Amino acid sequence: MSYSAAVAECRARMVKARIRLVMAHPFFGTLCLRMNPEPDIRCRTAWTDGTRLAFNPYYVRGLSDAALQGLLAHTVMHPACQHHMRRGRRDADLWNRACDYAINWVLTDAGITLPPGYLDDSRYRGLSAEAIYAELSAGMGGDGMRGDNNTADGPEKEETQADEGAAAQAQTGDGEESSGSDEGAGAEQGDGAEVQPLPQDTGDDHDASQGDPGGSGEVRDAVSDSGSSSPAGTPPADENWLVALAQAAEQARGSGDLPGGLERLVRTVLAPSLDWRMLLDRFLQHRARNDYTWFPPSRRHVHMGMYLPSLAQVSLAEVILAIDTSGSIAPRELDLFAAELSSLLEQYETTVRVIFCDTQITGEQVCGRQDLPLSLAPEGGGGTDYRPVFRHVDTMGYLPSCLVYLTDLECMHFPEDEPPYPVLWVQTGGQERSVPFGDIIHMH
């Protein structure tokens, strides 16, 4: 088959694979819609730098439909987890290996089929890519930074075994277990994929030592505005992908399709990086009721051959705002939060019920969109108990779209049962704490 025919065939299959992901795995499917795949004969499998998603069409042709979905899901998880921003001076191949170990178990637990030869090791479950990299590097006898002698037998032998396992399956096509794959992981799923020899003189400025040891899609450094990809000078976070990760997680939660391992991974990525204002905005957005229309269709997806309804109107049922009046929230923090929440709520046709509470309800006020911005004048100053607010909501029969609780979380008196509506705890200052239910954002 000619190169152009292979590209056309792969594009068509990838469109179908993304649609299937959106339907079967909303979290990964939503992330996949952010980038349009483009062919790159110079790569071995596929790669992304957070902006582009490139693939070798000859490799893709050899993948089963399920493994192709896995390739897409795996590849987009790299920028979603900020892997393209975090390498620094670390060795590129070893960093790819560590990143694969950090996300592959989450993918397989979610029911995703990965391409043959993928990396998985139960010892690394729940660890960050940095922690896994440190362990892999220690096994090599070095610190793993660029310029070190990273030629120990362990990792190189492991990569060779993974490649041999994939190659053996490509020859047989029977999907049976190959004794050479890493812990048998890649040999258990998907069809083999024939990797065509790369051209000898491609003009590619990509480091030839950087590849895809796991065969499931490589991560490369984000390219700066100047067009260079300097590992030492990359910014600390890609905010666009942080927002995309938060949106995908909220959509998956709404459909009840966010596995526990993926939930923990999302929290780990988002918690230290995303500004609290943005998290508050996303929380409210995904509580809103959206009315859609098929005419006109959404322009965002037409170019991909997908005809989806467009947004016609956004409304938000009553929002309950609970304020901890124990005296632990400084006036400046209260004013800042009130101003930010007011700005966000102006986007919706909604009402806000404010409940003040220390160890008991000390006040309540209701305001509509016309009463914004919020003016909060809490009364109280005793201890802290979160239970009265939830009892009050239940007793009065309120049906909120969500409840936002502004507090320092210096209290252990939580309701025994999780309420039937979403809860967001906005913590001010102090040491970060955990809650028995709901989400937390931190005002810093």
N, C-alpha and C positions, 0 to 999 in steps of 0.2 A: 504494500500500500504506500502511496506517495505521502510525503510529509504533510501537504495541505489537506489531503483526504483524512489523514490521521488526526489532524488538528480539528477539523470539522466534526468528525465522529466524537472526539473527546469533549468538545464544547457541548454537543447535544446531550451526551451522557451526564455531564456535570450539572447542566440545568435540571435534568430529571433527578439527579442525586440530591441537589439542594432542596428541591420541592419535597422529596421524600423525607429529608431531615427535618424540614419545617413541620411536616405533619406528624412524624413519629417522635422526633426529639426537638421540641420547640427551642430549647436553650441553644443547642449547637446550630440548628437551622437558622435562627435569628442572627447569630454571629456570622454565619457563612454568607448571608446576603450583603454584608458590608463590602466585599471585594469581588471583582469580576476576574475569574481565572484567565491567565494569559500563557501561551506556550513559551517554553524555553528549552531548546534542545541541549543546551549546555549543562543543565542540571541533571542529577542522577534520578531523582524522584519528583519532588516538589519542594517549594520553599516560600517563605514570606518574610518581609521586613516590616510588617505592620501596615504597609501601604499597598503593596502588590502581593498577589498570590500566583506564582508561576508553577508550571508543571511540564514534565517531559511527556509528550503525547504517546511515545512508544511504551513508556512505563505504564501510563494510565490505561492504555488499550488492554494490557494483560491483567488488570484487576477485575475482580467480580464486582457486581453492583454494590454489594454490601461493603466490600473493602474500599471501594471508591468513596462511599459516604464516610467511612472511617478516616480515609486520607484527608478529606476536607475538614472533618470535625477536629482531627488532631492538629492540622496545620493552623487553623484559626485560633485554637486554644493557646498557641504560643503568644501572639500579641495580646490576647485577652488576659493572659497572666503576666504581661509586661516582660516576657523573656527577651524581646528584641531591644529592650532598654537597659537590661541589668547585667550584661556580660562583663563590662569593664575590660580588664586586662586578662581575663581568663582565656584559656585555650578554647578555640571555637568548637572543635569536635567533641571535646570532653564536656563543654557546656551544653551542646546539643544532647548528649547522652543523659546528662543530669536532668535537663528539662523534660526529656521523654519519660524518664522514670517518675518525675513529679506529677505528670498528667495522665499517663496511660492507664494507670489503675482506676482513675476516676472515669475514664472513657469506657473501659470494659465493664466496670460495675454498672454503668448506665445502660448497658446493652449494645454498645457500639462495637462493630467488627472492624478490627484494624488490619492493615496489610501484613503479609507474611514477614517475619523477621523483627517484629516490633519488640521493644525492650520493656520488660516488666520484672520486678523483684519485690517480693513482699517486705523485705527489710527496709525499703525506702517509702513505704506507704505513709502519707501524712507529713513527710518532710518537705521543706522548701528546696528549690533547685540549688540554692547556694549551699545548703547543708549536705545535699547529696553530692554536689561537686566536691566539697571538702573531703568526703569519705572516699570518693573515687580517686581523687588526687593523692590522698594519703596512701592508698593501695599501690600507687605508682611510684612512691618514694620521693615526691616533689611537692611543690605548692600549687602546681597546675597553672601558673601564670605564663603568659607568652614569653618566650625566650628561655624557659627552663628546658631541661632535657627530659621530655615526656616520651620516653621510648621504652618504658617497662612493658613486659610481656602481657600482663593481665588485660588491660583495656584493648590493646591492639588485637590480641587473640580473640577477645569477646566480639569485636567488630567483625573480624574475619569469619567467625562462626555464624554470626547473624546473616552476613552476606551469602555464605555458602548455603545456609538454610533456605534463603529466598531463592537462590539460583537453582537449587535442587528442585524446588516446587515449580519453578518456571519451566523446567524441562519436562517434569512429569504431568503437571497440571491436575494432579489428583487430590491435592489438599491434604495428603496424609502427613503424619508427623515426621519431621526430619530430625535426625539425631544431632545435627549441628546447631540448631537455632538456640537462642538464649533462653534457657529454662523451658524450652518447648513452647514459648509464648506465641511466636509468630507462626509456628507450624500448625497451630490448632485452628486458625481461622483464615478464610479468604482463599482466593486462587492465586497462583503464581503470576508474576509480572516480568516480562522480558525487558531488561534494561539495554537499550541500544548503545553501542559504543559512541562516546562523545567525539565531536570533531577535534582534530589535533590543534587547529589554529582558529580559535573562535573570537579572539579579541576580548574575551571576558576578563574584566579587571577584578573579579572575585577571587579571593584567596583560594588557591587550588587545594590547600590542605583542609579546607572547610567542606564538609560533606553532610551526609545524612546517615549516621551509623545505625539508626533504628529503622530506616526504610519507610517511615510514615509521614515524612514532611519535615524539612529542616527549618530552623529559625536563623535568620541573619540579622545583623545589627540594623537598627533604624537609620535611615539616611537623613542627614541634617539638611537644613535649608540651602547650604552651600553645595550640596550634591555629594558630599563625602560621608563615609560611614566610620567615623573615628570612634573606636570602642571607649577611649578614655574621655571623650567629650560629649557623650550622649546625655540628654536631660534625664532627670530622675523618674519621670513618669510620662506616659502618653495618655493625656486626659480623655481624648476621644474614645480610646479603647476602654478606659475605666467606666465611662458613661455607658458604652455599649454593653459591657459586662453587667452593670447594674440593671439595665433595661432587660437584657436577656434573662437574668435571674428572676426579676419580678414577673415577667411573662410566664416563665416556667412554674413559678410558685402558684400563679393564678390558675394554671391548668393542672396543678398537683403533680408536676413532673420535674421535680428538682431533688435528686437523690441526696442522701445525707453527706456522702463524701464530696459531692460537687458543691453543696451548700457550704461546707467548711472551707473549701478551696476559695470560693467566691468571697467569703467573709475575710479570709486572710489577705487576699489581694486588695479588696476595697477599703478595709477598715483603716489602715495607716495612711492612705494616699488621697482619697477623694474628699474634697472640701465638704463640710457639713451642709452648707447651703445647697449644693448640688444634690446631695443625698436626700435632703428634705424635699426638694423639688421633685425628684424621681419618685419618692414615696407617695406624694400626693397625686402625681400624674397617673400612677398605676392604681389608684383608688377611684379614679374618675370613671364615670359611665360614658362611654364613647358611642355616639350614634353614627352609623356608617351608611353610605349610599353607593350603589353600583354605577350610578351615572352622575358625574364622570368617574371612571376608575382611577385608582391611585397611579400617579405618574411615576412614582419611585420604582415600580416594578415592571412597567410595560416593556422597557428595553430588554428585560430578561425573559420575555415571553410569558410573564405571569400577570393575570388580570385579577386584581384584588380591589375590594371597595375602598373608597376614600373617606376621610374623616369629615363629617358634616357638622357636628356639634359636640361640645364637651360640657358635661355637668358633673357636679360633685355633691353627693348627699351631705348632710350635716357633719361637720368636723367638730369633735370634742377636744378642747385644749385644756389639759389639767396642769395647774401650776403648783409646784411645791412652795408653800409659803412659810417654811420653817426658819427662814432667815439665811439660808445657805446660798441663795442666788443673789448675786450682786445686782444693783439697779441697772448698771451698764449692760450686763448680760441680758437682763430682762428686756431692756429697751431694744437691744440689737436683735434679739430673737423675735420680738413683736413686729419690728419693722420688716424683717425678712419674711416672716410668715404672712404678713399683710400683703406684701408685694406679690407673693406666690398665689394667694387666694383671690386676688383681683382678676386672675385669669378665668375663674370659674363662677358660675351662678350657684352660690352656696350660702349657708349660714354657719357661724362659728359659735359654739357654746363653750364658754370659758368657766371652768370650775376651779376654785381656789381651795386648797386643802393642806393642813399640816397633819394633825392626828385625827381631824374631823373636817367636814366641809365648812369652810368659813365664808363662802360667797359664791355667787353664780351670776353670769351675765350672758346675754345672747345678742349677737350683732350680725347684720346682714352685709352684703357686699357694699351697700351704700354707706355703711358705718365705718368702713376701713379708712385709714389704718387703725389697727387695734391700739387701744389705750388701756394698759394693764396697771391697776392699782391694788395689789393684793393686800389682804389683811390676815393677821395671824402672827406666828412666830414661835410656836411651840415645837414639839418633836415632829417626827415624820412617820406616816403610815399610809401606804398606797391602797389599802383595801377599801377605805370609805368611798373613794371615787368610783370604783368598779361596782360596789354595792349600790351606790346612788344611781348610776346609769341603768342598772338592772331593775331597781325598784321603780324608777320613773318610766321604764319602758322605752327609753331612747333607742333609736336604731341608727347609730352613726356609721358613716363610711369608714371611719378610723378614729383612733384616739391617740393624740400626741401628748406625752407627759414630759414636762420640763422639770428636771430635778438633778441633784448632784449624786443620786443613787447611794447616799449614805444611810441606807435603811434596808432591813431584811424582811419587812412585813409586806409580803406580796400575797395576792389572792391564791388560794389553793388550786383553783381551776382556771385554765386559759379562757379568756372571753371569746365570743364567736365573731369578733371584728378584729381587724389588724391593729396592732399597737406599736407605736414608735416611741422609744425612750430617748430623749435628748439630754445627754449628760453634760453638766457644766463643771469644768475644772476637776481637780482631784485625780485619784488613781482610777484607771479604767476598770470597770467591774462587769460582772455577768448578770443576766436576768433569766428567770425561768421561762419566759415566753416573750415574743415580740422581737423587734430589731433595735439596735442601739446605734446612734450617731453621737459623736463627741464634739462639743463646741470648744475649740482651742483658740 
